[in-house]
Amino acid sequence: MSIQSPETIAHAAAADPAHPGAPAAPAARGGRQAARLVRALARNGKAVAGLAILIAFIAMALVAPLVFPDDPSRIGSGGATPPSAEHWLGTTAKGQDVLALTMWGARSSLLVGFVAGILSTIVGIAVGLTSAYVGRRLDDALSLVTNVFLLIPGLPLLVLLAAFLPPGLGTVIAVLVITGWAGSARVLRSQALSIRGKDYIAAAITTGERPLRIVLREMLPNMASIVMTTLLGCIIGAIGAQAGLEFLGLGDANTLSWGTNLFWASSDGALMIGQWWIFVPSGLAIALVAFALALCNYAVDEITNPRLRRPRRAVSATAPTAVDRPAAAPAAAAAPAKEEDR
């Protein structure tokens, strides 16, 4: 008969959900934390407002082929005209409908921003958790690579990579991922190092669990809030970086996006002439999407950081402190008094 240590028995009981009275496993706790975070976001005004703006832009991108089935980049003969009943946002110097360009541009800008942000976060999670869990020489090597990418100026590296790589959405996404993963890796590594020293991680290592399972089932679920914050930050950075690259003419000029709309507006002289209806819609769309993501990001911080939480009800400093007294206490105190009288 084999004798198991108390740590082994406790960890086995935690891993078995059918065990009666077993404590919740760390992975299950992480799942419940993620569910609580989602419910708290649904009750947060900033998160609801940010998600509403994002959903509006996503719906605009999805219905663009239905509203404007023709090619929006086709050159017309009307020239630049201000907003009117026929063209709600006016036309460009080439006779293109600005509303059609804005709606079609949302498809490329949102796609590149979300894909590049998600991939940058995944690379940051892989590097940060691997560095924190394995440690030693691998940690030193990954930290060195991360520091190198953090020290290199972001904009010159973006310009250099975009100039020498073939144009296209794939190139833009690859460039944004290469230049955007280091910051998230540094933040996630710091959070993972604090979790690496917890008792349940040591218990999982003692019981012989595989490192990949420990990282994915024990550590990652307990980092849900910081991962979501990092993801939103990466998406904001990717959308802004893509617009900046394309405005400088380093993207694919044949692709419809908010950045290329600004590029052609600058090339046609709309900024100098004062034809505001050509460049304001795309610039405002970028600002609103970034604002919506920032609202969601701040809502996550507000929910997960106790220092940023607002009290539900303001209490005056001179107000009396409410004390809950159990109803059975007077009766229990009266019983000994009766016995003393006897």
C-alpha positions as CSV (number, residue, x, y, z in Angstrom):
1,M,0.0,0.0,0.0
2,S,1.5,3.3,-1.1
3,I,1.5,6.3,1.2
4,Q,0.8,9.7,-0.4
5,S,1.8,13.0,1.0
6,P,-0.9,15.5,2.1
7,E,0.1,17.8,-0.7
8,T,-0.5,15.0,-3.3
9,I,-3.9,14.1,-1.8
10,A,-5.0,17.7,-1.7
11,H,-3.9,18.4,-5.2
12,A,-5.6,15.2,-6.5
13,A,-8.8,16.1,-4.7
14,A,-8.7,19.6,-6.2
15,A,-8.2,18.1,-9.7
16,D,-11.2,15.8,-9.3
17,P,-14.5,17.7,-9.6
18,A,-16.5,14.7,-8.5
19,H,-14.7,14.4,-5.2
20,P,-17.2,15.5,-2.5
21,G,-16.0,18.5,-0.5
22,A,-13.0,18.9,-2.7
23,P,-11.6,22.4,-3.1
24,A,-11.9,24.1,-6.4
25,A,-8.9,23.6,-8.7
26,P,-6.9,26.7,-9.7
27,A,-8.0,26.3,-13.3
28,A,-11.6,26.2,-12.2
29,R,-11.0,29.3,-10.1
30,G,-9.5,31.0,-13.1
31,G,-12.5,30.1,-15.2
32,R,-14.8,31.5,-12.5
33,Q,-12.7,34.6,-12.4
34,A,-13.1,35.1,-16.2
35,A,-16.8,34.5,-15.9
36,R,-17.1,37.1,-13.1
37,L,-15.0,39.5,-15.2
38,V,-17.4,39.2,-18.1
39,R,-20.5,39.7,-15.9
40,A,-18.8,42.7,-14.3
41,L,-18.1,44.2,-17.7
42,A,-21.7,43.7,-18.7
43,R,-22.7,45.9,-15.7
44,N,-20.0,48.6,-16.3
45,G,-21.1,51.7,-18.2
46,K,-17.8,52.3,-19.8
47,A,-17.5,48.8,-21.1
48,V,-21.1,48.8,-22.4
49,A,-20.5,52.1,-24.2
50,G,-17.2,50.9,-25.7
51,L,-18.7,47.6,-26.9
52,A,-21.7,49.5,-28.4
53,I,-19.3,51.7,-30.5
54,L,-17.3,48.6,-31.6
55,I,-20.4,46.7,-32.6
56,A,-21.6,49.7,-34.6
57,F,-18.4,49.8,-36.6
58,I,-18.3,46.0,-37.0
59,A,-21.9,46.1,-38.3
60,M,-20.9,49.0,-40.7
61,A,-18.1,46.9,-42.1
62,L,-20.3,43.8,-42.5
63,V,-23.1,45.7,-44.4
64,A,-20.8,47.7,-46.6
65,P,-21.1,45.3,-49.6
66,L,-24.9,45.4,-49.2
67,V,-25.2,49.2,-49.1
68,F,-22.5,49.9,-51.7
69,P,-22.3,46.8,-53.9
70,D,-20.3,48.6,-56.6
71,D,-16.5,49.2,-56.5
72,P,-16.2,52.3,-54.1
73,S,-12.7,53.1,-55.5
74,R,-14.0,53.6,-59.1
75,I,-13.2,57.0,-60.3
76,G,-16.2,59.2,-61.1
77,S,-16.6,62.5,-63.1
78,G,-18.2,64.8,-60.5
79,G,-15.0,65.9,-58.7
80,A,-14.9,66.9,-55.0
81,T,-18.4,67.9,-53.7
82,P,-19.4,68.7,-50.1
83,P,-22.0,66.5,-48.3
84,S,-25.4,66.5,-49.9
85,A,-28.6,64.4,-50.0
86,E,-27.1,62.3,-52.8
87,H,-23.8,61.8,-51.2
88,W,-24.1,62.1,-47.4
89,L,-20.4,62.5,-46.8
90,G,-19.6,64.2,-50.1
91,T,-17.2,62.9,-52.7
92,T,-13.4,63.0,-53.2
93,A,-11.5,64.8,-55.9
94,K,-11.8,61.7,-58.1
95,G,-15.6,61.6,-57.7
96,Q,-15.6,58.7,-55.2
97,D,-18.3,58.5,-52.5
98,V,-16.6,59.2,-49.1
99,L,-19.3,57.2,-47.2
100,A,-18.6,54.2,-49.3
101,L,-14.8,54.5,-48.8
102,T,-15.3,54.9,-45.1
103,M,-17.5,51.8,-44.8
104,W,-15.4,49.6,-47.0
105,G,-12.2,50.9,-45.3
106,A,-13.6,49.6,-41.9
107,R,-13.3,46.0,-43.2
108,S,-9.6,46.2,-43.7
109,S,-8.7,48.4,-40.8
110,L,-10.7,46.4,-38.2
111,L,-9.5,43.1,-39.7
112,V,-5.8,44.0,-39.6
113,G,-6.1,45.7,-36.1
114,F,-7.8,42.7,-34.5
115,V,-5.7,40.0,-36.1
116,A,-2.5,41.8,-35.5
117,G,-3.5,42.6,-31.9
118,I,-4.5,39.0,-31.2
119,L,-1.4,37.5,-32.7
120,S,0.8,40.0,-30.8
121,T,-0.9,39.0,-27.6
122,I,-0.5,35.3,-28.3
123,V,3.3,35.8,-29.0
124,G,3.5,37.8,-25.8
125,I,1.8,35.1,-23.8
126,A,4.0,32.4,-25.2
127,V,7.2,34.3,-24.5
128,G,6.2,35.7,-21.2
129,L,4.8,32.5,-19.6
130,T,7.7,30.4,-21.0
131,S,10.2,32.8,-19.7
132,A,8.6,32.9,-16.2
133,Y,8.0,29.2,-15.9
134,V,11.3,27.8,-17.2
135,G,13.6,30.5,-15.9
136,R,17.4,30.3,-15.8
137,R,19.1,30.5,-19.2
138,L,16.0,30.4,-21.3
139,D,14.6,33.3,-19.2
140,D,17.8,35.3,-19.8
141,A,17.7,34.6,-23.5
142,L,14.1,35.6,-24.0
143,S,14.5,38.6,-21.7
144,L,17.4,39.7,-23.8
145,V,15.4,39.4,-27.1
146,T,12.5,41.2,-25.5
147,N,14.7,44.1,-24.3
148,V,16.2,44.4,-27.8
149,F,12.8,44.8,-29.4
150,L,11.8,47.3,-26.7
151,L,14.9,49.4,-27.2
152,I,14.5,49.6,-30.9
153,P,12.4,52.7,-31.9
154,G,9.0,51.4,-33.1
155,L,8.3,53.8,-36.0
156,P,11.7,53.4,-37.7
157,L,11.4,49.6,-37.5
158,L,7.9,49.7,-38.9
159,V,9.0,51.9,-41.8
160,L,12.1,49.7,-42.5
161,L,10.2,46.5,-42.5
162,A,7.3,47.8,-44.5
163,A,9.6,49.4,-47.1
164,F,11.5,46.1,-47.9
165,L,8.7,43.6,-47.7
166,P,6.1,43.1,-50.5
167,P,2.9,45.2,-50.0
168,G,-0.3,43.5,-48.8
169,L,-2.4,42.9,-45.7
170,G,-0.3,39.9,-44.8
171,T,2.8,42.1,-44.7
172,V,1.2,44.8,-42.7
173,I,0.0,42.2,-40.1
174,A,3.4,40.5,-39.9
175,V,5.2,43.9,-39.4
176,L,2.7,44.9,-36.7
177,V,3.2,41.6,-34.9
178,I,7.0,41.7,-35.1
179,T,7.0,45.2,-33.6
180,G,4.2,44.8,-31.1
181,W,4.7,41.7,-29.1
182,A,7.6,42.8,-26.8
183,G,5.6,45.1,-24.6
184,S,2.9,42.5,-23.9
185,A,5.6,39.8,-23.2
186,R,7.2,42.0,-20.6
187,V,4.0,42.7,-18.8
188,L,2.8,39.1,-18.9
189,R,6.2,37.8,-17.7
190,S,6.0,40.0,-14.6
191,Q,2.5,38.7,-13.8
192,A,3.5,35.1,-14.5
193,L,6.5,35.3,-12.2
194,S,4.2,36.3,-9.3
195,I,1.9,33.3,-10.0
196,R,4.9,31.0,-10.5
197,G,5.7,31.3,-6.8
198,K,2.2,30.2,-5.6
199,D,1.7,27.1,-3.5
200,Y,-0.6,25.4,-6.0
201,I,2.0,25.7,-8.7
202,A,4.5,24.0,-6.5
203,A,2.0,21.3,-5.7
204,A,1.3,20.7,-9.4
205,I,5.0,20.4,-10.1
206,T,5.4,18.0,-7.1
207,T,2.6,15.7,-8.4
208,G,4.4,15.5,-11.8
209,E,2.0,17.4,-14.0
210,R,3.4,18.3,-17.4
211,P,4.7,21.9,-17.8
212,L,2.4,22.7,-20.7
213,R,-0.6,21.7,-18.6
214,I,0.6,23.8,-15.6
215,V,1.1,26.8,-17.8
216,L,-2.2,26.5,-19.7
217,R,-4.5,25.2,-16.9
218,E,-3.0,26.6,-13.7
219,M,-1.3,29.9,-14.6
220,L,-3.0,31.3,-17.7
221,P,-6.6,31.3,-16.4
222,N,-5.5,33.3,-13.4
223,M,-4.1,36.0,-15.7
224,A,-7.4,36.7,-17.5
225,S,-7.7,40.4,-16.6
226,I,-4.1,41.3,-17.5
227,V,-4.4,39.3,-20.8
228,M,-7.6,41.1,-21.7
229,T,-6.0,44.5,-20.9
230,T,-2.9,43.6,-23.0
231,L,-5.1,42.4,-25.9
232,L,-7.0,45.7,-26.0
233,G,-3.8,47.7,-25.9
234,C,-2.3,45.7,-28.7
235,I,-5.4,46.2,-30.9
236,I,-5.4,49.9,-30.3
237,G,-1.7,50.1,-31.2
238,A,-2.2,47.9,-34.3
239,I,-5.0,50.0,-35.7
240,G,-3.1,53.2,-35.2
241,A,0.2,51.8,-36.6
242,Q,-1.5,50.5,-39.7
243,A,-3.1,53.9,-40.3
244,G,0.2,55.6,-39.8
245,L,2.0,53.2,-42.2
246,E,-0.6,53.6,-44.9
247,F,-0.7,57.4,-44.5
248,L,3.0,57.5,-45.1
249,G,2.5,55.5,-48.3
250,L,4.2,52.3,-47.0
251,G,1.1,50.1,-47.3
252,D,-0.8,48.7,-50.2
253,A,-2.3,51.7,-51.9
254,N,-4.8,49.5,-53.7
255,T,-6.4,48.3,-50.5
256,L,-9.3,50.2,-49.1
257,S,-8.7,51.2,-45.5
258,W,-9.0,54.2,-43.3
259,G,-5.2,54.7,-43.6
260,T,-5.3,54.7,-47.4
261,N,-8.2,57.1,-47.4
262,L,-6.1,59.5,-45.5
263,F,-3.2,58.9,-47.8
264,W,-5.2,59.7,-51.0
265,A,-6.8,62.7,-49.2
266,S,-3.3,64.0,-48.6
267,S,-2.1,63.2,-52.1
268,D,-5.1,65.0,-53.7
269,G,-4.5,68.1,-51.6
270,A,-7.7,67.9,-49.5
271,L,-5.8,68.8,-46.4
272,M,-4.3,72.0,-48.0
273,I,-7.5,73.1,-49.8
274,G,-9.7,72.5,-46.7
275,Q,-11.9,69.8,-48.1
276,W,-12.6,68.5,-44.6
277,W,-15.3,66.0,-45.6
278,I,-12.7,63.9,-47.4
279,F,-10.4,63.2,-44.5
280,V,-12.5,63.8,-41.3
281,P,-14.7,60.6,-41.6
282,S,-11.7,58.2,-41.7
283,G,-9.8,60.0,-39.0
284,L,-12.9,60.2,-36.8
285,A,-13.5,56.5,-37.3
286,I,-10.0,55.7,-36.2
287,A,-10.4,57.9,-33.1
288,L,-13.7,56.4,-32.2
289,V,-12.5,52.9,-32.4
290,A,-9.5,53.7,-30.3
291,F,-11.7,55.5,-27.9
292,A,-14.1,52.5,-27.6
293,L,-11.2,50.1,-27.0
294,A,-9.8,52.5,-24.4
295,L,-13.2,52.6,-22.6
296,C,-13.2,48.8,-22.5
297,N,-9.5,48.8,-21.3
298,Y,-10.3,51.3,-18.5
299,A,-13.4,49.3,-17.5
300,V,-11.2,46.2,-17.1
301,D,-8.8,48.1,-15.0
302,E,-11.6,49.5,-12.9
303,I,-13.0,46.1,-12.2
304,T,-9.8,44.3,-11.5
305,N,-8.0,47.1,-9.6
306,P,-9.6,47.7,-6.1
307,R,-8.0,51.2,-6.0
308,L,-10.0,52.3,-9.0
309,R,-13.4,50.9,-7.8
310,R,-16.0,53.4,-6.8
311,P,-17.9,52.8,-3.6
312,R,-21.5,51.9,-4.3
313,R,-22.9,54.3,-1.7
314,A,-21.2,57.3,-0.2
315,V,-21.2,57.3,3.6
316,S,-20.7,60.5,5.7
317,A,-17.8,60.5,8.1
318,T,-20.1,61.6,10.9
319,A,-22.8,59.0,10.2
320,P,-23.1,56.4,12.9
321,T,-21.7,53.0,12.2
322,A,-24.4,50.3,11.8
323,V,-23.9,47.3,14.0
324,D,-25.8,44.1,13.3
325,R,-26.8,42.5,16.5
326,P,-28.3,39.0,16.5
327,A,-31.9,38.7,17.7
328,A,-31.1,35.7,19.9
329,A,-28.5,37.6,21.9
330,P,-30.9,39.3,24.4
331,A,-32.7,36.0,25.1
332,A,-29.4,34.2,25.7
333,A,-28.2,37.0,28.0
334,A,-31.5,36.9,30.0
335,A,-31.2,33.1,30.7
336,P,-28.2,33.3,33.1
337,A,-29.8,36.3,34.9
338,K,-32.9,34.2,35.7
339,E,-30.7,31.4,37.0
340,E,-28.8,33.9,39.4
341,D,-32.2,35.1,40.7
342,R,-33.1,31.6,41.7
